[in-house]
Amino acid sequence: MLRFNPDFLAWAKKLRERPVHTNPLSGRESVGAALNRLLRLAFVLVKNQTFYQVPEIELIPELELLPVARR
């Protein structure tokens, strides 16, 4: 999810780059937080019977588009 969704990527990047006094997360912690957010999001989408809509990329200024590494 972090690789393919710019909304989740920007959110996780913000968690990792927080100042020291606000408890920044390590790589694995940010993945765990993203899984928690994804689980909560899935529950709300099923509960409300709606679809997920990705926010526009222009609304996320701190996101830098990076090439995705292919395996």
N, CA, C and O atoms as a CHARMM CRD file, in Angstrom:
* protein
*
  284
    1    1 MET  N      0.82300  -1.18700   0.00000 PROA 1      0.00000
    2    1 MET  CA     0.00000   0.00000   0.00000 PROA 1      0.00000
    3    1 MET  C      0.87700   1.26500   0.00000 PROA 1      0.00000
    4    1 MET  O      0.54900   2.26100  -0.64400 PROA 1      0.00000
    5    2 LEU  N      1.97100   1.20400   0.71700 PROA 2      0.00000
    6    2 LEU  CA     2.84300   2.37900   0.77800 PROA 2      0.00000
    7    2 LEU  C      3.53600   2.64200  -0.55100 PROA 2      0.00000
    8    2 LEU  O      3.89100   3.78300  -0.85200 PROA 2      0.00000
    9    3 ARG  N      3.73100   1.60400  -1.34300 PROA 3      0.00000
   10    3 ARG  CA     4.40500   1.78700  -2.62100 PROA 3      0.00000
   11    3 ARG  C      3.49900   2.37400  -3.68500 PROA 3      0.00000
   12    3 ARG  O      3.96700   3.10700  -4.55600 PROA 3      0.00000
   13    4 PHE  N      2.21100   2.06800  -3.63100 PROA 4      0.00000
   14    4 PHE  CA     1.33200   2.38600  -4.74400 PROA 4      0.00000
   15    4 PHE  C      0.31300   3.48100  -4.47100 PROA 4      0.00000
   16    4 PHE  O     -0.31700   3.96900  -5.41000 PROA 4      0.00000
   17    5 ASN  N      0.13000   3.88000  -3.22800 PROA 5      0.00000
   18    5 ASN  CA    -0.86600   4.88400  -2.89800 PROA 5      0.00000
   19    5 ASN  C     -0.16100   6.14300  -2.39900 PROA 5      0.00000
   20    5 ASN  O      0.44600   6.11600  -1.32800 PROA 5      0.00000
   21    6 PRO  N     -0.22500   7.24500  -3.14700 PROA 6      0.00000
   22    6 PRO  CA     0.49000   8.45800  -2.74000 PROA 6      0.00000
   23    6 PRO  C     -0.03400   9.04600  -1.43200 PROA 6      0.00000
   24    6 PRO  O      0.72000   9.70000  -0.71200 PROA 6      0.00000
   25    7 ASP  N     -1.30800   8.82700  -1.11100 PROA 7      0.00000
   26    7 ASP  CA    -1.87400   9.32200   0.14600 PROA 7      0.00000
   27    7 ASP  C     -1.21700   8.62000   1.33000 PROA 7      0.00000
   28    7 ASP  O     -0.79900   9.27800   2.28200 PROA 7      0.00000
   29    8 PHE  N     -1.12200   7.30700   1.28300 PROA 8      0.00000
   30    8 PHE  CA    -0.48600   6.54500   2.36000 PROA 8      0.00000
   31    8 PHE  C      1.00600   6.84200   2.42400 PROA 8      0.00000
   32    8 PHE  O      1.57400   6.93200   3.51300 PROA 8      0.00000
   33    9 LEU  N      1.63900   6.99500   1.27900 PROA 9      0.00000
   34    9 LEU  CA     3.07000   7.27300   1.24200 PROA 9      0.00000
   35    9 LEU  C      3.39100   8.60800   1.91800 PROA 9      0.00000
   36    9 LEU  O      4.33100   8.69500   2.70800 PROA 9      0.00000
   37   10 ALA  N      2.62100   9.63600   1.61100 PROA 10     0.00000
   38   10 ALA  CA     2.85100  10.94900   2.22600 PROA 10     0.00000
   39   10 ALA  C      2.58300  10.90000   3.72500 PROA 10     0.00000
   40   10 ALA  O      3.30300  11.51800   4.50900 PROA 10     0.00000
   41   11 TRP  N      1.55600  10.17300   4.12000 PROA 11     0.00000
   42   11 TRP  CA     1.21200  10.05900   5.54700 PROA 11     0.00000
   43   11 TRP  C      2.32900   9.34000   6.30800 PROA 11     0.00000
   44   11 TRP  O      2.72200   9.77700   7.39000 PROA 11     0.00000
   45   12 ALA  N      2.84400   8.23100   5.74200 PROA 12     0.00000
   46   12 ALA  CA     3.91600   7.48200   6.39500 PROA 12     0.00000
   47   12 ALA  C      5.21000   8.30000   6.42600 PROA 12     0.00000
   48   12 ALA  O      5.95600   8.24600   7.40400 PROA 12     0.00000
   49   13 LYS  N      5.47300   9.04600   5.37200 PROA 13     0.00000
   50   13 LYS  CA     6.67100   9.89700   5.33700 PROA 13     0.00000
   51   13 LYS  C      6.60600  10.96000   6.43000 PROA 13     0.00000
   52   13 LYS  O      7.61300  11.27700   7.06300 PROA 13     0.00000
   53   14 LYS  N      5.41400  11.50200   6.64300 PROA 14     0.00000
   54   14 LYS  CA     5.23700  12.50600   7.68500 PROA 14     0.00000
   55   14 LYS  C      5.47300  11.89500   9.06800 PROA 14     0.00000
   56   14 LYS  O      6.03500  12.55400   9.94300 PROA 14     0.00000
   57   15 LEU  N      5.05300  10.64700   9.27300 PROA 15     0.00000
   58   15 LEU  CA     5.28100   9.97300  10.55700 PROA 15     0.00000
   59   15 LEU  C      6.76200   9.71300  10.79800 PROA 15     0.00000
   60   15 LEU  O      7.24400   9.86000  11.92100 PROA 15     0.00000
   61   16 ARG  N      7.48900   9.32600   9.74500 PROA 16     0.00000
   62   16 ARG  CA     8.91500   9.02400   9.88500 PROA 16     0.00000
   63   16 ARG  C      9.75500  10.27300  10.09800 PROA 16     0.00000
   64   16 ARG  O     10.79800  10.21300  10.75100 PROA 16     0.00000
   65   17 GLU  N      9.31400  11.41100   9.55400 PROA 17     0.00000
   66   17 GLU  CA    10.12900  12.62600   9.60700 PROA 17     0.00000
   67   17 GLU  C      9.69200  13.60800  10.68800 PROA 17     0.00000
   68   17 GLU  O     10.06900  14.77900  10.65600 PROA 17     0.00000
   69   18 ARG  N      8.89800  13.13100  11.64400 PROA 18     0.00000
   70   18 ARG  CA     8.49900  14.00300  12.74800 PROA 18     0.00000
   71   18 ARG  C      9.72500  14.36700  13.58600 PROA 18     0.00000
   72   18 ARG  O     10.69800  13.61400  13.61700 PROA 18     0.00000
   73   19 PRO  N      9.68300  15.52100  14.27000 PROA 19     0.00000
   74   19 PRO  CA    10.79600  15.87600  15.15500 PROA 19     0.00000
   75   19 PRO  C     10.93300  14.85100  16.29200 PROA 19     0.00000
   76   19 PRO  O      9.99500  14.11300  16.59500 PROA 19     0.00000
   77   20 VAL  N     12.09900  14.82100  16.90300 PROA 20     0.00000
   78   20 VAL  CA    12.40000  13.83400  17.93700 PROA 20     0.00000
   79   20 VAL  C     11.42200  13.93000  19.10900 PROA 20     0.00000
   80   20 VAL  O     11.02400  12.90300  19.65700 PROA 20     0.00000
   81   21 HSD  N     11.03500  15.12500  19.49600 PROA 21     0.00000
   82   21 HSD  CA    10.15800  15.27100  20.65900 PROA 21     0.00000
   83   21 HSD  C      8.71600  14.82900  20.38800 PROA 21     0.00000
   84   21 HSD  O      7.91700  14.75800  21.32100 PROA 21     0.00000
   85   22 THR  N      8.36800  14.53100  19.13400 PROA 22     0.00000
   86   22 THR  CA     7.02200  14.04200  18.82500 PROA 22     0.00000
   87   22 THR  C      7.03500  12.57300  18.41300 PROA 22     0.00000
   88   22 THR  O      6.09700  12.09500  17.77500 PROA 22     0.00000
   89   23 ASN  N      8.11000  11.85000  18.78100 PROA 23     0.00000
   90   23 ASN  CA     8.20400  10.41200  18.59400 PROA 23     0.00000
   91   23 ASN  C      8.11400   9.98000  17.13000 PROA 23     0.00000
   92   23 ASN  O      7.08200   9.45400  16.71300 PROA 23     0.00000
   93   24 PRO  N      9.16400  10.18800  16.34600 PROA 24     0.00000
   94   24 PRO  CA     9.14200   9.70500  14.95800 PROA 24     0.00000
   95   24 PRO  C      9.16000   8.17400  14.92300 PROA 24     0.00000
   96   24 PRO  O      9.69400   7.53800  15.83200 PROA 24     0.00000
   97   25 LEU  N      8.58700   7.59500  13.89400 PROA 25     0.00000
   98   25 LEU  CA     8.50800   6.14700  13.78100 PROA 25     0.00000
   99   25 LEU  C      9.62900   5.61600  12.90200 PROA 25     0.00000
  100   25 LEU  O     10.09200   6.29000  11.98200 PROA 25     0.00000
  101   26 SER  N     10.06100   4.38400  13.20300 PROA 26     0.00000
  102   26 SER  CA    11.04500   3.72800  12.34700 PROA 26     0.00000
  103   26 SER  C     10.32200   3.14000  11.13900 PROA 26     0.00000
  104   26 SER  O      9.10500   3.28100  11.01300 PROA 26     0.00000
  105   27 GLY  N     11.05400   2.49400  10.26900 PROA 27     0.00000
  106   27 GLY  CA    10.46400   1.92900   9.06000 PROA 27     0.00000
  107   27 GLY  C      9.38600   0.90100   9.34900 PROA 27     0.00000
  108   27 GLY  O      8.29000   0.97300   8.79300 PROA 27     0.00000
  109   28 ARG  N      9.69200  -0.06200  10.22400 PROA 28     0.00000
  110   28 ARG  CA     8.71600  -1.10700  10.55200 PROA 28     0.00000
  111   28 ARG  C      7.52500  -0.55100  11.31300 PROA 28     0.00000
  112   28 ARG  O      6.39600  -1.00000  11.11500 PROA 28     0.00000
  113   29 GLU  N      7.76600   0.41000  12.17000 PROA 29     0.00000
  114   29 GLU  CA     6.65600   1.01900  12.91400 PROA 29     0.00000
  115   29 GLU  C      5.71000   1.76000  11.97400 PROA 29     0.00000
  116   29 GLU  O      4.49300   1.71300  12.15300 PROA 29     0.00000
  117   30 SER  N      6.26100   2.43800  10.97800 PROA 30     0.00000
  118   30 SER  CA     5.40300   3.15600  10.03800 PROA 30     0.00000
  119   30 SER  C      4.60600   2.17600   9.16900 PROA 30     0.00000
  120   30 SER  O      3.47000   2.47000   8.79700 PROA 30     0.00000
  121   31 VAL  N      5.18300   1.02600   8.84300 PROA 31     0.00000
  122   31 VAL  CA     4.44200   0.00500   8.09500 PROA 31     0.00000
  123   31 VAL  C      3.31200  -0.54100   8.95500 PROA 31     0.00000
  124   31 VAL  O      2.19900  -0.73600   8.46500 PROA 31     0.00000
  125   32 GLY  N      3.58400  -0.78800  10.23000 PROA 32     0.00000
  126   32 GLY  CA     2.53700  -1.25000  11.15200 PROA 32     0.00000
  127   32 GLY  C      1.43000  -0.22400  11.30200 PROA 32     0.00000
  128   32 GLY  O      0.25400  -0.58300  11.34600 PROA 32     0.00000
  129   33 ALA  N      1.79200   1.04800  11.38000 PROA 33     0.00000
  130   33 ALA  CA     0.79100   2.10900  11.47300 PROA 33     0.00000
  131   33 ALA  C     -0.03400   2.19100  10.19400 PROA 33     0.00000
  132   33 ALA  O     -1.23500   2.45300  10.24600 PROA 33     0.00000
  133   34 ALA  N      0.60600   1.96700   9.04300 PROA 34     0.00000
  134   34 ALA  CA    -0.11700   1.98300   7.76600 PROA 34     0.00000
  135   34 ALA  C     -1.08300   0.80800   7.68300 PROA 34     0.00000
  136   34 ALA  O     -2.19300   0.95800   7.17300 PROA 34     0.00000
  137   35 LEU  N     -0.67300  -0.37000   8.18100 PROA 35     0.00000
  138   35 LEU  CA    -1.57600  -1.51700   8.20200 PROA 35     0.00000
  139   35 LEU  C     -2.77400  -1.25500   9.10600 PROA 35     0.00000
  140   35 LEU  O     -3.90100  -1.61900   8.77200 PROA 35     0.00000
  141   36 ASN  N     -2.53000  -0.62700  10.24500 PROA 36     0.00000
  142   36 ASN  CA    -3.62700  -0.26700  11.14900 PROA 36     0.00000
  143   36 ASN  C     -4.58000   0.70900  10.46900 PROA 36     0.00000
  144   36 ASN  O     -5.79800   0.56200  10.56800 PROA 36     0.00000
  145   37 ARG  N     -4.03500   1.69600   9.78500 PROA 37     0.00000
  146   37 ARG  CA    -4.87000   2.67100   9.08300 PROA 37     0.00000
  147   37 ARG  C     -5.66100   2.00600   7.95100 PROA 37     0.00000
  148   37 ARG  O     -6.83100   2.32200   7.73500 PROA 37     0.00000
  149   38 LEU  N     -5.01200   1.08100   7.23100 PROA 38     0.00000
  150   38 LEU  CA    -5.68700   0.37100   6.15400 PROA 38     0.00000
  151   38 LEU  C     -6.83500  -0.48400   6.68900 PROA 38     0.00000
  152   38 LEU  O     -7.90500  -0.53600   6.08200 PROA 38     0.00000
  153   39 LEU  N     -6.61600  -1.15000   7.81800 PROA 39     0.00000
  154   39 LEU  CA    -7.66500  -1.96200   8.42800 PROA 39     0.00000
  155   39 LEU  C     -8.85000  -1.10800   8.84900 PROA 39     0.00000
  156   39 LEU  O    -10.00000  -1.46500   8.59600 PROA 39     0.00000
  157   40 ARG  N     -8.57200   0.01400   9.48800 PROA 40     0.00000
  158   40 ARG  CA    -9.65000   0.92900   9.89900 PROA 40     0.00000
  159   40 ARG  C    -10.38400   1.51300   8.69500 PROA 40     0.00000
  160   40 ARG  O    -11.60600   1.65800   8.71600 PROA 40     0.00000
  161   41 LEU  N     -9.63500   1.84700   7.65200 PROA 41     0.00000
  162   41 LEU  CA   -10.23600   2.38300   6.43300 PROA 41     0.00000
  163   41 LEU  C    -11.13200   1.35600   5.76300 PROA 41     0.00000
  164   41 LEU  O    -12.22700   1.68500   5.30500 PROA 41     0.00000
  165   42 ALA  N    -10.66700   0.10100   5.70500 PROA 42     0.00000
  166   42 ALA  CA   -11.47100  -0.96400   5.10300 PROA 42     0.00000
  167   42 ALA  C    -12.76900  -1.16400   5.88100 PROA 42     0.00000
  168   42 ALA  O    -13.82500  -1.35800   5.28100 PROA 42     0.00000
  169   43 PHE  N    -12.69900  -1.11700   7.20400 PROA 43     0.00000
  170   43 PHE  CA   -13.90000  -1.27000   8.02500 PROA 43     0.00000
  171   43 PHE  C    -14.90600  -0.15500   7.74400 PROA 43     0.00000
  172   43 PHE  O    -16.09900  -0.42100   7.59800 PROA 43     0.00000
  173   44 VAL  N    -14.43600   1.08100   7.66700 PROA 44     0.00000
  174   44 VAL  CA   -15.32900   2.21100   7.41700 PROA 44     0.00000
  175   44 VAL  C    -15.94200   2.12800   6.02500 PROA 44     0.00000
  176   44 VAL  O    -17.12200   2.42800   5.84300 PROA 44     0.00000
  177   45 LEU  N    -15.14000   1.72100   5.04000 PROA 45     0.00000
  178   45 LEU  CA   -15.65700   1.61600   3.67500 PROA 45     0.00000
  179   45 LEU  C    -16.74200   0.54300   3.57500 PROA 45     0.00000
  180   45 LEU  O    -17.74900   0.74500   2.89700 PROA 45     0.00000
  181   46 VAL  N    -16.54400  -0.58800   4.24100 PROA 46     0.00000
  182   46 VAL  CA   -17.55500  -1.64800   4.22100 PROA 46     0.00000
  183   46 VAL  C    -18.78800  -1.20800   5.00100 PROA 46     0.00000
  184   46 VAL  O    -19.91700  -1.44100   4.57100 PROA 46     0.00000
  185   47 LYS  N    -18.57000  -0.58000   6.13600 PROA 47     0.00000
  186   47 LYS  CA   -19.68200  -0.12900   6.97400 PROA 47     0.00000
  187   47 LYS  C    -20.56100   0.88100   6.24200 PROA 47     0.00000
  188   47 LYS  O    -21.78800   0.80800   6.31200 PROA 47     0.00000
  189   48 ASN  N    -19.93200   1.82400   5.54000 PROA 48     0.00000
  190   48 ASN  CA   -20.67900   2.86900   4.83800 PROA 48     0.00000
  191   48 ASN  C    -21.01600   2.48800   3.39600 PROA 48     0.00000
  192   48 ASN  O    -21.68600   3.24700   2.69500 PROA 48     0.00000
  193   49 GLN  N    -20.55700   1.31800   2.95000 PROA 49     0.00000
  194   49 GLN  CA   -20.77600   0.82600   1.59000 PROA 49     0.00000
  195   49 GLN  C    -20.37200   1.87400   0.54200 PROA 49     0.00000
  196   49 GLN  O    -21.15600   2.23300  -0.33700 PROA 49     0.00000
  197   50 THR  N    -19.13200   2.34900   0.66200 PROA 50     0.00000
  198   50 THR  CA   -18.58800   3.33800  -0.25900 PROA 50     0.00000
  199   50 THR  C    -17.28600   2.81200  -0.85100 PROA 50     0.00000
  200   50 THR  O    -16.79900   1.75000  -0.46300 PROA 50     0.00000
  201   51 PHE  N    -16.73300   3.56200  -1.78700 PROA 51     0.00000
  202   51 PHE  CA   -15.46000   3.22900  -2.40000 PROA 51     0.00000
  203   51 PHE  C    -14.40100   4.22300  -1.94300 PROA 51     0.00000
  204   51 PHE  O    -14.70700   5.36900  -1.61400 PROA 51     0.00000
  205   52 TYR  N    -13.15000   3.76700  -1.92700 PROA 52     0.00000
  206   52 TYR  CA   -12.04000   4.63200  -1.55100 PROA 52     0.00000
  207   52 TYR  C    -11.70700   5.54700  -2.72100 PROA 52     0.00000
  208   52 TYR  O    -11.59400   5.09600  -3.86100 PROA 52     0.00000
  209   53 GLN  N    -11.55300   6.82100  -2.43200 PROA 53     0.00000
  210   53 GLN  CA   -11.18100   7.79600  -3.45200 PROA 53     0.00000
  211   53 GLN  C     -9.82800   8.38600  -3.08300 PROA 53     0.00000
  212   53 GLN  O     -9.67400   8.98400  -2.01800 PROA 53     0.00000
  213   54 VAL  N     -8.85600   8.21800  -3.96100 PROA 54     0.00000
  214   54 VAL  CA    -7.51600   8.73600  -3.71100 PROA 54     0.00000
  215   54 VAL  C     -7.55100  10.25200  -3.84700 PROA 54     0.00000
  216   54 VAL  O     -8.06400  10.76400  -4.84100 PROA 54     0.00000
  217   55 PRO  N     -7.01300  10.98700  -2.86500 PROA 55     0.00000
  218   55 PRO  CA    -6.95800  12.44300  -2.99000 PROA 55     0.00000
  219   55 PRO  C     -6.06900  12.84800  -4.16500 PROA 55     0.00000
  220   55 PRO  O     -5.19000  12.09600  -4.58600 PROA 55     0.00000
  221   56 GLU  N     -6.31300  14.03300  -4.67400 PROA 56     0.00000
  222   56 GLU  CA    -5.49600  14.55200  -5.77200 PROA 56     0.00000
  223   56 GLU  C     -4.06000  14.73800  -5.30300 PROA 56     0.00000
  224   56 GLU  O     -3.82800  15.11300  -4.15400 PROA 56     0.00000
  225   57 ILE  N     -3.09900  14.48100  -6.17500 PROA 57     0.00000
  226   57 ILE  CA    -1.68800  14.59100  -5.82200 PROA 57     0.00000
  227   57 ILE  C     -1.32500  16.04000  -5.51000 PROA 57     0.00000
  228   57 ILE  O     -0.44200  16.28300  -4.68700 PROA 57     0.00000
  229   58 GLU  N     -1.98000  17.00000  -6.14500 PROA 58     0.00000
  230   58 GLU  CA    -1.67300  18.41500  -5.89500 PROA 58     0.00000
  231   58 GLU  C     -2.00000  18.81500  -4.45700 PROA 58     0.00000
  232   58 GLU  O     -1.45700  19.80100  -3.95800 PROA 58     0.00000
  233   59 LEU  N     -2.87500  18.07000  -3.78300 PROA 59     0.00000
  234   59 LEU  CA    -3.24600  18.39600  -2.41200 PROA 59     0.00000
  235   59 LEU  C     -2.21300  17.91200  -1.40200 PROA 59     0.00000
  236   59 LEU  O     -2.32100  18.22100  -0.21600 PROA 59     0.00000
  237   60 ILE  N     -1.21300  17.16000  -1.85400 PROA 60     0.00000
  238   60 ILE  CA    -0.19300  16.62200  -0.97100 PROA 60     0.00000
  239   60 ILE  C      1.14900  17.22900  -1.37200 PROA 60     0.00000
  240   60 ILE  O      1.88100  16.60300  -2.14000 PROA 60     0.00000
  241   61 PRO  N      1.50300  18.42000  -0.88700 PROA 61     0.00000
  242   61 PRO  CA     2.71400  19.09500  -1.35400 PROA 61     0.00000
  243   61 PRO  C      4.00600  18.42200  -0.90700 PROA 61     0.00000
  244   61 PRO  O      5.01500  18.54800  -1.60100 PROA 61     0.00000
  245   62 GLU  N      4.02100  17.70800   0.22900 PROA 62     0.00000
  246   62 GLU  CA     5.26900  17.13900   0.71100 PROA 62     0.00000
  247   62 GLU  C      5.63900  15.84400  -0.01100 PROA 62     0.00000
  248   62 GLU  O      6.71400  15.29300   0.22400 PROA 62     0.00000
  249   63 LEU  N      4.76300  15.35600  -0.88300 PROA 63     0.00000
  250   63 LEU  CA     5.03600  14.12000  -1.59700 PROA 63     0.00000
  251   63 LEU  C      5.93600  14.37900  -2.79700 PROA 63     0.00000
  252   63 LEU  O      5.63900  15.22500  -3.64100 PROA 63     0.00000
  253   64 GLU  N      7.02800  13.64700  -2.86000 PROA 64     0.00000
  254   64 GLU  CA     7.90800  13.70300  -4.02300 PROA 64     0.00000
  255   64 GLU  C      7.71000  12.39800  -4.77500 PROA 64     0.00000
  256   64 GLU  O      7.87100  11.31800  -4.20700 PROA 64     0.00000
  257   65 LEU  N      7.36100  12.49400  -6.04400 PROA 65     0.00000
  258   65 LEU  CA     7.13400  11.29800  -6.81600 PROA 65     0.00000
  259   65 LEU  C      8.46700  10.64700  -7.13200 PROA 65     0.00000
  260   65 LEU  O      9.32000  11.23000  -7.80100 PROA 65     0.00000
  261   66 LEU  N      8.63200   9.41600  -6.63300 PROA 66     0.00000
  262   66 LEU  CA     9.85600   8.67400  -6.84300 PROA 66     0.00000
  263   66 LEU  C      9.56100   7.50200  -7.74800 PROA 66     0.00000
  264   66 LEU  O      8.45400   6.96600  -7.70600 PROA 66     0.00000
  265   67 PRO  N     10.51400   7.08100  -8.56700 PROA 67     0.00000
  266   67 PRO  CA    10.27100   5.90200  -9.40600 PROA 67     0.00000
  267   67 PRO  C     10.12900   4.66400  -8.54300 PROA 67     0.00000
  268   67 PRO  O     10.86400   4.49900  -7.56900 PROA 67     0.00000
  269   68 VAL  N      9.20200   3.79800  -8.88300 PROA 68     0.00000
  270   68 VAL  CA     8.96700   2.57600  -8.14200 PROA 68     0.00000
  271   68 VAL  C      9.95500   1.52500  -8.61500 PROA 68     0.00000
  272   68 VAL  O     10.08300   1.28000  -9.81400 PROA 68     0.00000
  273   69 ALA  N     10.65100   0.90400  -7.67600 PROA 69     0.00000
  274   69 ALA  CA    11.61500  -0.13800  -8.02700 PROA 69     0.00000
  275   69 ALA  C     10.87000  -1.39700  -8.45200 PROA 69     0.00000
  276   69 ALA  O     10.02200  -1.90600  -7.71900 PROA 69     0.00000
  277   70 ARG  N     11.18800  -1.88300  -9.62100 PROA 70     0.00000
  278   70 ARG  CA    10.57100  -3.11500 -10.13700 PROA 70     0.00000
  279   70 ARG  C     11.42200  -4.31000  -9.75200 PROA 70     0.00000
  280   70 ARG  O     12.65100  -4.23400  -9.74800 PROA 70     0.00000
  281   71 ARG  N     10.76900  -5.40500  -9.43100 PROA 71     0.00000
  282   71 ARG  CA    11.49800  -6.62500  -9.07500 PROA 71     0.00000
  283   71 ARG  C     11.67800  -7.50900 -10.25800 PROA 71     0.00000
  284   71 ARG  O     12.27100  -8.58100 -10.14300 PROA 71     0.00000
